[in-house]
Amino acid sequence: MFLDFKQVIVVREDLKMSKGKLAAQVAHAAVMAAERARTSRSDWWSHWLASLQKKVVVRVSSLEELLEVERKARRLGLPTALVVDAGLTELPPNTPTAVGIGPAPSALIDLVTGRLKLL
């Protein structure tokens, strides 16, 4: 049976980050979540790595929405990583900016992020 695997990065749009800052936060989320998947679901990670490493970036409008997405993903047993900014440049210290989910089967991730708009 063939499964489609992907990783989804969810970013807060209410923070109005610069393009560079946004890119860095997405990169942090992607690497952190992939590492979690590698250690906790190596089968998913291996399939994703061998199949073009699909990534999708979507947006939420608030901290509350970001944390709810993270909770839903965790409840489904998906590898997740919450990015909390150190506050060295644009944002106050300890600002949650993004959540990385997966890599995991696309159908599972879609249960959490399928309704979110692309960034």
N, C-alpha and C positions, 0 to 999 in steps of 0.2 A: 504494500500500500504506500503510495506517495503522499507525503504531507508537505505543504508549503510552510516555510519558516520565515519569520521576519523579526525585526526589532522595531519598536516604536518609541520615539522620544517625545515626551509631552512637555511643552514649555509654557510658562506664564507670559501672557502678552501684556498684562497690566503693569509690568515692571519697566516697559519702554527701554529695554537695553539697546545699546548700539549694536550694529551688525557684528562687529568683532567680538563683543562680549557674548552675544547670543550664540555665535559659532563656538566659542570656547565652552559655554555651558552645555550645548548639545554634544560636543565632543566628550566632555567629562561624563555625561550620562551614558553615552554609547559605550565607552570603554569600561566604566564601572559595572554596568548591567551585563555586558558580555563576559566580564571576568566572573561575576556571580553565577552566570549560566554555565560557564566552563567548569566551575568547581561543584555546582549543585545539580546541574542537568547536562552533563557532558555529551549525552546523546543528542539533545536539541542543539547544543552549541556546534557539534561536529557537522550535523546536517546543514545548519545555517552557513557555517564557514565554507562548506563544499558547494553551496548553491547560491553564489553571487552576493551573499551577505546583505539581503534586502533590509533597508532602513526607511522608515517613514517618520516625518516630523509633523506633529499636530500641536494645536494650541488650546489652552484653557484661559479663562478670564480672571482667575483669582487664586489665591493661596488655598482657599477652602476647596475649590474644585480640583486643584492639583493633588491635595492630600487625599481626597475622596477617590481619585483615580488610582493612587498608590495603594490605598486600602483594598479596593476591589481586586486589583492585580494580585496582591498578597494572598487574599482569600482564595483565589483560584490556584495558588501555588506557583505563580509565575515569578521568575527571577526579576527583581526590581532593584533600582538604585535611586535614591533621592539625592540630588545635588544641592548642597547648601554652600552658598558663596562665602568666602573668607572675608570679604569686605575690603579688599586691598585697592580696588579701583572705583567702580561706579556705584556699587550697592552697599548698604549697611552690612556689617558682619552678621553672619548666621541667617542670611536671607535664602529661603528655599527657592530655587529657580526652575528646576526641571526634574523630571522622573524618566529614567530609562526602564523599559519593560522588554524583557526577552534578551536574546532570541528565544523564540518559542513557536509552537504551531500557530499559524496566522489566525485560524478559527478561534482559538482561545483568546488571543490578544484582542481580536475584534469584539469579543464580548465586553471588553472594558473600554476600548478606544474607538470602536467602529463609528460612533456618532460624532466624534470630534472633527473639527475642520482642519484642513492642512494649513500649515504655517506659511 
